[in-house]
């Protein structure tokens, strides 16, 4: 299944849902940040993990 992400529609929906005002001059930047966030989330979610894996409670370098 291939889903397409529409940043413009998402920003419009979240703007209404959260009762926000986004100036027209800022909308392209907001949409670009939402698109970048979606790409980062896709990378994170595509990382293969075994079902038995759990997140570390403390990061130790």
C-alpha positions as CSV (number, residue, x, y, z in Angstrom):
1,X,0.0,0.0,0.0
2,X,1.4,3.3,-1.0
3,X,0.4,6.4,0.9
4,X,1.1,9.9,-0.2
5,X,1.6,12.6,2.3
6,X,0.1,16.0,1.5
7,X,1.8,18.6,3.6
8,X,-0.5,21.4,2.5
9,X,-3.6,19.4,3.5
10,X,-2.0,18.4,6.8
11,X,-1.0,21.9,7.7
12,X,-4.5,23.2,6.8
13,X,-6.1,20.4,8.9
14,X,-3.9,20.9,11.9
15,X,-4.3,24.7,11.7
16,X,-8.1,24.3,12.0
17,X,-7.9,21.6,14.6
18,X,-5.6,23.6,16.9
19,X,-7.2,27.0,16.1
20,X,-3.9,28.4,14.8
21,X,-3.3,31.3,12.5
22,X,-0.5,30.8,9.9
23,X,0.3,33.8,7.9
24,X,0.4,33.2,4.1
25,X,4.1,34.3,4.0
26,X,5.0,31.6,6.5
27,X,2.9,28.8,5.1
28,X,5.6,27.5,2.6
29,X,8.2,27.3,5.5
30,X,5.7,25.5,7.8
31,X,4.9,23.0,5.0
32,X,8.6,22.4,4.4
33,X,9.2,21.7,8.1
34,X,6.3,19.3,8.2
35,X,7.6,17.5,5.1
36,X,11.1,17.3,6.7
37,X,9.6,15.9,9.9
38,X,7.6,13.3,7.9
39,X,10.8,12.2,6.2
40,X,12.6,11.9,9.5
41,X,9.8,9.9,10.9
42,X,9.8,7.6,7.9
43,X,13.5,6.9,8.4
44,X,13.0,6.1,12.1
45,X,10.0,3.9,11.5
46,X,11.8,2.0,8.7
47,X,14.5,0.8,11.0
48,X,14.1,-2.9,11.6
49,X,13.6,-3.9,15.2
50,X,12.8,-7.3,16.6
51,X,9.5,-7.5,18.4
52,X,11.4,-8.4,21.6
53,X,13.5,-5.3,21.5
54,X,12.8,-2.6,24.1
55,X,14.0,1.0,24.3
56,X,17.0,1.6,26.6
57,X,16.0,3.3,29.8
58,X,19.4,5.1,30.0
59,X,21.7,6.2,27.2
60,X,25.3,5.2,27.9
61,X,27.7,6.4,25.2
